[in-house]
Amino acid sequence: MKLGWDFIRSLLHDTKDVQHVGIGNITGKIIMGVFWFYMATLLGSENYGQVIYLIALGSMGAAISMVGTSNAVIVYTAKKVPIASTLYSIALILGIVAAIVLYIFSSNIIVSIFTFGYIFYNLGVAHLLGNKLYKKYAIILIIQKVLFVSFALLFYYIIGFEGVVLGFALSMLTFSYIVLKEFRNTKVDFKILKPRFGFMINNYALTIEKVLNGQVDKLIIAPLFGFALLGNYALSIQFLSIMLIIPSIVFQYTLSQDATGHLSKKIKKISIGSSIVVACLGIVLSPIVIPIIFPDYVEAIQLIQIISLVVVPSSIILAYNSELLGKEKSRFVLIGQGISVSVYLVGLLTLGLIIGINGVATSLVLSSICQAVFYIIIIRYLKNQEALRSN
């Protein structure tokens, strides 16, 4: 019995940092999940779809501005390279340009505000994780989620569904003080980018690919199928984000660890194993839960069942992303993400048009499987190369 308690105490001590990341992410996901599910019932599928559409526009603007991608910030901060202020300045300057373009395109200032909020959020999170300030990260993340719910509900009752997007944007500005404070700690020096230019460009392209994979579908679904079906699809994606809580936590923890040579294979295996259980639960429970809680979203049942299959390959992708980015092998991550985006967009425009919204969900599954298979092949190739060099 004593040995058992000693093992548990040792395990809790060894996983203290990942517990902090986990507490922050799980609490944040629960708050966000409950809120979005509540808003789905309150708004109805069409208005819910319009909210998701505006968020997708703002997210696209932020992603294009993020030359100093969050992954790059985490890796170089963990390696103690004083590059943060330089990356932040580029992102903020491009953010101004993106905000202006989005306002001209959408005639909606809220979308532009969201772009800035999302930039500050991503850079602030990257700073905390890169410095391994896991406890502080958890506290600030939870505060941001509470502010989001408060602001979103307040502005919703004042100006309608657009108020939800405004509340989201203002809550993310919580991280702005972390970013602005860093300008006092490290100076802007563009020369420091030169030896890291390849890694930076790969990461920037990776960010663009990622946002194409995660947001462009919403911008396409709205004109093709209407905001109501987009609302059903968005609800399914919200369920997917909850099912990916554990792999996402593991990725956020292991990226800075992998960057400093501390591989965390055991925790990655646990993450992948748990994703199988979660995927099965999503398939079995969705026909039971959705009609009871979301009677206006019955079209989301099959979507959730299909999208649940994304969980397993996504957990593999996140595990290998961490290892490859930690070793600055971003080229392979870029190729893998490119494969995923290509398969998804082709499927979106073929299967989506042939069999409708379920074809879009099927395309998402196929794209994640292709990316996971590519990473498995690449990791084995790199290990074989290392073995040959060691001999």
C-alpha positions in Angstrom: 0.0 0.0 0.0 2.8 2.4 0.9 4.5 1.7 -2.5 1.2 2.5 -4.2 0.8 5.8 -2.4 4.5 6.6 -3.1 3.9 6.0 -6.8 0.8 8.2 -6.8 2.6 11.0 -5.0 5.6 10.7 -7.4 3.2 10.7 -10.4 1.4 13.8 -9.1 4.7 15.6 -8.5 6.2 14.7 -11.9 3.1 15.8 -13.7 2.6 19.0 -11.7 3.1 21.3 -14.7 0.8 19.4 -17.0 -1.8 19.4 -14.2 -1.7 23.2 -14.3 -2.1 23.3 -18.1 -4.8 20.7 -17.7 -6.7 22.6 -15.1 -6.6 25.8 -17.1 -7.6 24.1 -20.3 -10.3 21.8 -18.9 -11.9 24.6 -16.9 -11.7 26.9 -19.9 -13.1 24.3 -22.2 -16.0 23.6 -19.8 -16.8 27.3 -19.5 -16.6 27.8 -23.2 -18.5 24.6 -24.0 -21.4 25.4 -21.7 -21.6 28.9 -23.0 -21.5 28.0 -26.7 -24.1 25.2 -26.1 -26.3 27.7 -24.3 -25.9 30.3 -27.1 -26.7 27.6 -29.7 -30.1 27.1 -28.0 -30.6 30.8 -27.4 -29.6 32.1 -30.9 -31.0 29.3 -33.1 -29.1 27.7 -35.9 -29.1 30.7 -38.3 -27.9 33.4 -35.9 -25.5 30.9 -34.4 -24.1 30.3 -37.9 -23.7 34.1 -38.4 -21.7 34.4 -35.2 -19.4 31.6 -36.2 -19.0 33.2 -39.7 -17.9 36.6 -38.1 -15.5 34.7 -35.8 -14.0 32.9 -38.8 -13.4 36.2 -40.6 -11.6 37.7 -37.6 -9.6 34.5 -37.1 -8.4 34.6 -40.7 -7.2 38.2 -40.3 -5.3 37.3 -37.1 -3.7 34.2 -38.6 -2.5 36.2 -41.6 -0.9 38.7 -39.2 0.8 36.1 -37.1 4.2 36.0 -38.8 5.6 35.4 -35.3 3.4 32.3 -34.9 2.6 31.0 -31.4 4.5 27.8 -31.9 7.6 29.8 -32.9 7.3 32.0 -29.9 7.0 29.0 -27.6 10.0 27.2 -29.1 12.3 30.2 -29.1 11.2 31.5 -25.7 11.8 28.0 -24.3 15.3 28.1 -25.9 15.9 31.6 -24.3 16.3 33.3 -27.6 15.3 37.1 -27.1 13.1 37.2 -30.1 9.7 37.9 -28.6 9.4 41.7 -29.1 10.5 41.4 -32.7 7.9 38.9 -33.5 5.2 40.8 -31.6 5.9 44.1 -33.4 5.6 42.3 -36.8 2.3 40.7 -35.8 0.8 43.9 -34.5 1.8 46.0 -37.5 0.3 43.3 -39.8 -2.7 43.2 -37.5 -3.5 46.9 -38.2 -3.4 46.2 -41.9 -5.6 43.1 -41.6 -8.1 45.0 -39.4 -8.4 47.8 -42.0 -8.9 45.3 -44.8 -11.5 43.3 -42.9 -13.4 46.5 -42.1 -13.5 47.4 -45.8 -14.6 43.9 -46.7 -17.2 43.3 -44.0 -18.2 46.9 -43.0 -18.1 45.5 -39.4 -15.7 47.1 -36.9 -16.3 44.2 -34.5 -14.6 41.8 -36.8 -11.5 44.1 -36.8 -11.5 44.3 -33.0 -11.7 40.5 -32.8 -8.6 40.3 -35.0 -6.6 42.3 -32.6 -7.9 40.4 -29.6 -7.0 37.1 -31.2 -3.5 38.3 -31.9 -2.9 39.3 -28.3 -4.4 36.1 -27.1 -2.2 33.8 -29.2 1.0 35.8 -28.4 0.2 36.0 -24.7 -0.5 32.2 -24.4 2.7 31.5 -26.4 4.8 33.7 -24.0 3.5 31.9 -20.9 3.9 28.4 -22.3 7.4 29.2 -23.7 8.5 30.4 -20.3 6.9 27.4 -18.7 4.7 29.6 -16.5 2.0 26.9 -16.4 0.3 28.0 -13.2 0.1 31.6 -14.3 -1.2 30.5 -17.7 -4.0 28.5 -16.1 -5.1 31.4 -13.9 -5.1 34.0 -16.7 -6.8 31.6 -19.1 -9.7 30.9 -16.7 -10.1 34.7 -16.0 -10.3 35.3 -19.8 -13.0 32.7 -20.2 -15.1 34.1 -17.3 -14.7 37.6 -18.8 -15.7 36.2 -22.2 -19.0 34.8 -20.9 -19.7 38.0 -19.0 -18.9 40.4 -21.8 -20.6 38.2 -24.5 -23.9 38.0 -22.6 -23.8 41.7 -21.7 -23.3 42.8 -25.3 -25.6 40.2 -26.7 -28.5 41.7 -24.7 -27.5 45.2 -25.8 -26.7 44.8 -29.6 -27.8 41.3 -30.5 -25.7 38.3 -31.8 -22.8 40.6 -32.9 -22.4 41.4 -29.2 -21.2 37.8 -28.7 -18.3 38.4 -31.1 -17.5 41.7 -29.4 -17.5 40.2 -26.0 -15.1 37.4 -27.2 -12.7 40.0 -28.7 -12.6 42.2 -25.5 -12.0 39.2 -23.3 -8.9 38.2 -25.3 -7.4 41.6 -24.7 -6.7 40.3 -21.2 -3.5 38.9 -22.6 -2.4 42.3 -24.1 -0.5 43.4 -21.0 1.7 40.3 -21.2 2.6 41.1 -24.8 3.1 44.9 -24.3 5.2 44.2 -21.1 7.6 42.1 -23.1 8.6 45.1 -25.2 10.4 46.4 -22.0 12.2 43.1 -21.5 13.6 42.4 -25.0 14.4 44.9 -27.7 13.2 44.8 -31.3 16.0 43.4 -33.4 15.2 42.2 -36.9 18.7 40.9 -37.4 17.9 38.1 -34.9 15.4 36.7 -37.4 17.9 36.1 -40.2 19.4 32.8 -39.0 15.9 31.6 -38.1 14.2 32.8 -41.3 13.5 29.4 -42.7 11.9 28.1 -39.5 9.8 31.3 -39.2 8.6 31.1 -42.8 7.7 27.4 -42.4 5.8 28.2 -39.2 4.0 31.1 -40.9 2.9 28.9 -43.8 1.8 26.3 -41.2 -0.4 28.9 -39.5 -2.0 29.9 -42.8 -2.6 26.2 -43.7 -4.0 25.6 -40.2 -6.5 28.5 -40.5 -7.5 27.4 -44.0 -8.2 24.0 -42.5 -10.1 25.4 -39.5 -11.8 28.5 -40.8 -12.2 28.6 -44.5 -14.8 25.8 -44.4 -17.1 28.1 -42.5 -16.6 30.8 -45.0 -17.5 28.3 -47.8 -20.4 26.5 -46.0 -22.3 29.7 -45.4 -22.8 30.7 -49.1 -23.2 27.0 -50.2 -25.5 25.7 -47.6 -26.8 28.7 -45.6 -26.2 29.9 -42.0 -28.6 27.4 -40.5 -26.5 24.4 -41.7 -23.4 26.3 -40.7 -24.8 26.5 -37.2 -25.3 22.7 -37.1 -21.8 22.2 -38.4 -20.4 24.7 -35.9 -22.1 22.8 -33.1 -20.5 19.6 -34.2 -17.1 21.3 -34.3 -17.8 22.5 -30.7 -18.3 18.9 -29.6 -15.0 18.0 -31.4 -13.1 20.7 -29.5 -14.3 19.2 -26.2 -13.4 15.7 -27.3 -9.9 17.0 -28.1 -9.3 18.5 -24.7 -6.8 15.9 -23.5 -4.6 15.9 -26.7 -4.6 19.7 -26.8 -3.5 19.9 -23.2 -0.7 17.4 -23.9 0.4 19.3 -26.9 0.6 22.6 -25.0 2.6 21.0 -22.3 5.0 18.9 -24.4 5.9 21.5 -27.0 8.2 23.5 -24.7 9.4 20.2 -23.2 10.3 18.7 -26.6 12.0 22.0 -27.5 14.4 21.6 -24.6 15.0 17.9 -25.3 12.7 16.4 -22.7 10.6 14.0 -24.7 7.3 12.9 -23.0 6.4 9.7 -24.8 4.4 8.1 -22.0 2.0 11.0 -21.6 1.5 11.1 -25.4 0.6 7.4 -25.5 -2.0 8.0 -22.8 -3.4 10.9 -24.8 -3.8 8.7 -27.9 -5.3 5.9 -26.0 -7.9 8.1 -24.3 -8.8 9.6 -27.7 -10.1 6.1 -28.8 -12.5 6.0 -25.9 -13.7 9.5 -26.4 -14.3 8.9 -30.2 -16.5 5.8 -29.3 -18.4 7.9 -26.8 -19.1 10.6 -29.3 -20.5 8.1 -31.8 -22.7 6.3 -29.3 -24.0 9.2 -27.2 -24.7 11.9 -29.8 -28.1 10.3 -31.0 -29.2 10.2 -27.4 -28.0 13.6 -26.2 -28.6 15.9 -29.2 -32.5 15.4 -29.5 -32.9 16.1 -25.8 -30.6 19.1 -25.3 -30.5 20.6 -28.9 -33.9 19.7 -30.5 -33.3 22.4 -33.2 -30.0 20.8 -34.3 -31.0 17.2 -35.2 -29.0 17.6 -38.4 -25.9 17.7 -36.2 -26.3 14.1 -35.0 -24.8 12.5 -38.1 -22.2 15.3 -38.3 -21.0 14.6 -34.7 -20.9 10.8 -35.3 -18.7 11.4 -38.4 -16.5 14.1 -36.9 -15.9 11.9 -33.8 -13.7 9.8 -36.0 -11.3 12.9 -36.2 -10.3 12.6 -32.6 -7.9 9.6 -32.9 -5.8 10.9 -35.9 -5.9 14.4 -34.4 -4.3 13.2 -31.1 -1.6 11.5 -33.2 -1.1 14.7 -35.2 -0.7 16.8 -32.0 1.7 14.4 -30.5 4.0 14.3 -33.5 3.6 18.1 -34.1 5.1 18.7 -30.7 8.1 16.4 -31.4 8.8 17.8 -34.9 8.4 21.5 -33.9 10.5 21.0 -30.7 13.3 19.7 -33.0 12.6 22.7 -35.4 11.6 20.2 -38.1 8.8 22.6 -39.1 9.2 21.7 -42.8 7.7 18.3 -42.2 4.8 19.8 -40.2 4.2 22.2 -43.0 4.0 19.4 -45.6 1.7 17.4 -43.3 -0.6 20.3 -42.8 -0.5 21.0 -46.5 -1.6 17.5 -47.2 -4.5 17.9 -44.7 -5.6 21.2 -46.2 -5.4 19.9 -49.8 -7.5 16.8 -49.0 -10.0 18.8 -47.0 -10.5 21.5 -49.6 -10.8 19.0 -52.4 -13.3 16.9 -50.4 -15.2 20.1 -49.4 -15.7 21.0 -53.0 -16.5 17.5 -54.2 -18.0 15.4 -51.5 -19.6 18.5 -50.0 -21.4 19.3 -53.3 -22.3 15.6 -53.9 -23.7 14.5 -50.6 -24.0 17.8 -48.7 -22.9 18.8 -45.3 -22.1 15.2 -44.3 -19.6 15.2 -47.2 -17.8 18.2 -45.6 -17.5 16.2 -42.3 -16.3 13.2 -44.1 -13.6 15.3 -45.8 -12.4 16.5 -42.4 -12.0 12.9 -41.3 -10.1 11.9 -44.4 -7.8 15.0 -44.2 -6.8 14.2 -40.6 -6.1 10.5 -41.4 -3.9 11.5 -44.3 -1.9 13.9 -42.1 -1.5 11.4 -39.3 -0.3 8.7 -41.6 2.3 11.1 -43.1 3.6 12.0 -39.7 3.9 8.3 -38.7 6.0 7.7 -41.8 8.2 10.8 -41.2 8.9 10.0 -37.6 10.0 6.5 -38.5 12.2 7.9 -41.3 13.8 10.4 -38.9 14.5 7.7 -36.3 16.0 5.4 -38.9 18.3 8.3 -40.0 19.3 9.0 -36.4 20.1 5.3 -35.9 22.2 5.2 -39.1 24.2 8.2 -38.0 24.8 6.8 -34.5 26.2 3.6 -36.0 
